[in-house]
Amino acid sequence: MSDAGEGLVDAEARLQEQMDEREQERRRRAAGGGVKNPERERALASLRLARTQLEQQLRGNPHPVRRQQIELAIKDLEKRFESV
């Protein structure tokens, strides 16, 4: 009989853990941390990646005309960041 009693205690503990997790999730959503626009997040990640790649190209390129093109592209990306 002690095994059955332990199973009941384990089930109650799991139930309490689930309730606690749901309460934490509810609080997180109420705080505003849970609702994000996935399309906006994807666009921002894409812009960050593009900027990183352009900055790497800028560091490794000695040609002045290409450097100017890259700098203009970076400025354009910064404008896009503001609009997203």
C-alpha positions in Angstrom: 0.0 0.0 0.0 2.8 2.4 0.5 3.6 2.3 -3.2 0.0 3.5 -4.0 0.3 6.3 -1.5 3.6 7.4 -3.0 2.1 7.5 -6.4 -0.7 9.7 -5.1 1.8 12.1 -3.6 3.8 12.1 -6.8 0.7 12.9 -8.8 -0.2 15.7 -6.4 3.3 17.1 -6.7 3.2 17.0 -10.5 -0.2 18.7 -10.5 1.1 21.5 -8.2 4.1 22.0 -10.5 1.9 22.3 -13.5 -0.3 24.8 -11.7 2.8 26.8 -10.7 4.1 26.8 -14.3 0.8 28.0 -15.6 0.7 30.8 -13.0 4.2 31.9 -14.0 3.2 31.9 -17.7 0.1 34.0 -16.9 2.2 36.5 -14.9 4.8 36.7 -17.7 2.1 37.4 -20.3 0.5 40.0 -18.0 3.8 41.7 -17.7 4.0 42.1 -21.5 6.8 39.7 -22.1 4.9 37.1 -23.9 3.3 38.8 -26.8 5.7 39.6 -29.6 5.2 40.1 -33.3 7.1 37.1 -34.9 7.3 38.9 -38.3 8.9 41.9 -36.7 11.4 39.8 -34.8 12.3 38.0 -38.0 12.8 41.2 -39.9 15.0 42.6 -37.1 17.1 39.5 -37.0 17.6 39.7 -40.8 18.6 43.3 -40.6 21.1 42.5 -37.8 22.6 39.8 -39.8 22.9 42.0 -42.9 24.6 44.7 -40.8 27.1 42.3 -39.3 28.0 41.0 -42.7 28.4 44.5 -44.1 30.6 45.5 -41.2 32.8 42.5 -41.8 33.1 43.4 -45.5 34.0 47.0 -44.5 36.8 45.9 -42.2 38.3 43.7 -44.9 38.0 45.9 -47.9 40.8 48.5 -48.7 39.2 49.8 -51.9 37.8 53.3 -51.2 34.8 53.2 -53.6 33.6 49.8 -52.2 34.1 51.1 -48.7 31.8 54.0 -49.5 29.2 51.7 -51.0 29.2 49.5 -47.9 28.9 52.6 -45.6 25.9 53.8 -47.6 24.4 50.3 -47.3 24.9 50.3 -43.5 23.2 53.7 -43.3 20.3 52.4 -45.3 20.0 49.4 -42.9 19.9 51.8 -39.9 17.0 53.6 -41.5 15.2 50.3 -42.0 15.8 49.5 -38.3 13.9 52.7 -37.4 10.9 51.8 -39.6 10.5 48.2 -38.4 
